[in-house]
Amino acid sequence: MYITTQKEEFSYAYINAIASAAGYSFQIAPRPLDLVGVDITITGLLSTENQTTVTVYLPRQNIFSVEALIALMQQIASGEPI
């Protein structure tokens, strides 16, 4: 298995664990939908000339956790912007 495939599977497992612990379900999009969709968008850093890797820094307050997921789902349910 390629390392990139392993990383993808680990990320799905982590999201699944967090969602399950928060009481939500998690479903991976089928490949045809995944290939034409957007899984996540991260913005706020300047463009880079580096063509191999880019390090993304996430503030500690933006950690994906059970509490964070519950708060996001409650915001969505009440129509608040996220």
C-alpha positions as CSV (number, residue, x, y, z in Angstrom):
1,M,0.0,0.0,0.0
2,Y,1.3,3.4,-0.9
3,I,2.2,5.8,2.0
4,T,-0.3,8.3,0.6
5,T,-3.1,5.7,0.7
6,Q,-2.1,4.9,4.3
7,K,-2.3,8.5,5.3
8,E,-5.7,8.9,3.7
9,E,-7.0,5.8,5.5
10,F,-5.6,7.1,8.8
11,S,-7.3,10.4,8.4
12,Y,-10.6,8.7,7.6
13,A,-10.2,6.5,10.7
14,Y,-9.5,9.5,12.9
15,I,-12.5,11.5,11.6
16,N,-14.7,8.3,12.0
17,A,-13.5,7.9,15.6
18,I,-14.2,11.6,16.5
19,A,-17.6,11.5,14.7
20,S,-18.6,8.3,16.4
21,A,-17.5,9.5,19.9
22,A,-19.6,12.6,19.3
23,G,-22.6,10.5,18.3
24,Y,-22.6,11.2,14.6
25,S,-22.2,8.9,11.6
26,F,-19.4,9.1,9.1
27,Q,-19.5,8.1,5.4
28,I,-16.7,8.2,2.9
29,A,-17.9,9.5,-0.5
30,P,-17.7,7.0,-3.4
31,R,-14.6,7.5,-5.6
32,P,-16.5,9.0,-8.5
33,L,-18.0,11.7,-6.2
34,D,-14.7,12.1,-4.3
35,L,-12.8,12.7,-7.5
36,V,-15.0,15.6,-8.6
37,G,-15.7,17.0,-5.1
38,V,-13.9,19.0,-2.5
39,D,-13.1,17.3,0.8
40,I,-11.6,20.3,2.6
41,T,-10.4,23.8,1.8
42,I,-7.6,25.4,3.8
43,T,-6.7,29.1,3.0
44,G,-4.8,32.0,4.8
45,L,-1.0,31.3,3.8
46,L,0.8,32.9,0.9
47,S,1.6,31.0,-2.3
48,T,4.7,29.0,-2.3
49,E,7.3,28.0,-5.0
50,N,7.8,24.6,-3.2
51,Q,6.5,21.9,-5.5
52,T,7.0,18.9,-3.1
53,T,5.6,19.7,0.4
54,V,3.8,22.5,2.2
55,T,3.5,22.6,6.0
56,V,0.1,23.7,7.3
57,Y,0.0,25.1,10.8
58,L,-3.3,24.8,12.7
59,P,-3.8,26.9,15.8
60,R,-4.5,24.7,18.9
61,Q,-8.0,26.2,19.2
62,N,-8.8,24.6,15.8
63,I,-8.2,21.0,16.9
64,F,-10.8,18.5,15.6
65,S,-12.3,16.9,18.6
66,V,-15.6,15.5,19.9
67,E,-16.4,18.9,21.5
68,A,-15.5,20.8,18.3
69,L,-17.6,18.5,16.1
70,I,-20.6,18.8,18.5
71,A,-20.3,22.6,18.5
72,L,-20.1,22.7,14.7
73,M,-23.1,20.4,14.3
74,Q,-25.1,22.6,16.8
75,Q,-24.2,25.7,14.8
76,I,-25.3,24.1,11.6
77,A,-28.6,22.9,13.1
78,S,-29.4,26.3,14.4
79,G,-28.6,28.0,11.1
80,E,-25.5,29.8,12.4
81,P,-22.6,30.5,10.1
82,I,-19.6,28.3,10.7
